[in-house]
């Protein structure tokens, strides 16, 4: 009969605890945005969603900080999450605001351009720019969680360049988050309670790997 060591059980339970607590804390920190998604039609309530999105951005940096600290051996998930939230909320909200404005402007332009003859050329370009804006915001939030003291201008520049340069990581993150969004629309309880943390972990891991060149410089400078 296979015997599982105490260390193995401790690791497994720690990972489970990490996932459940990150799910709960992310839900609480992003509650206005989540409630709007659950109680309204996004096609009609998108202005409110655009306003609430920046408020949810620090929830992601809190989750990313918890992932990093857990990997370093700190099992105090709640403390790590709250410390990350407190250290990054200003920059995270500002980045979320910039991304929200950019996405709204681009999507409005997509709708306006779809009615003209050149829409076949213009709409794909605008759609691509929208994806790049979202990717920049996602990688930028990872950068803020990893280096809370970095200037936002430097974060945006690095996130834009590296999210495009390492596009395959961006595509993987989008694929996982897309599955999470689809699951949320059909089974929100499972998406919030179980799969949120794993999806965010993939996005964090991909973003962190993409940022390795600038994070290495940051560590040396520190």
Buried (B, 14 or more C-beta within 10 A) or exposed (E): EEEEEEEEEEEEEBBEBBBBBBBBBBBEBBBBBBEBBEEEEEEEBBEBBBBBBBBBBBBBBBBBBBBBBBEEEEEEBEEBBBBBBEBBBEBBBBBBBBBBBBBBBBBEBBEEBEEEEEBEEBBEEBEEBBBBBBBBBBBBBBBBBBBBEBEBEEBBBBBBBBBBEBBEBBEBBBEBBEBBEEBBEEEEEEBBBBBBBBBBBBBBBBBBEBBEEBBEEBEEEE
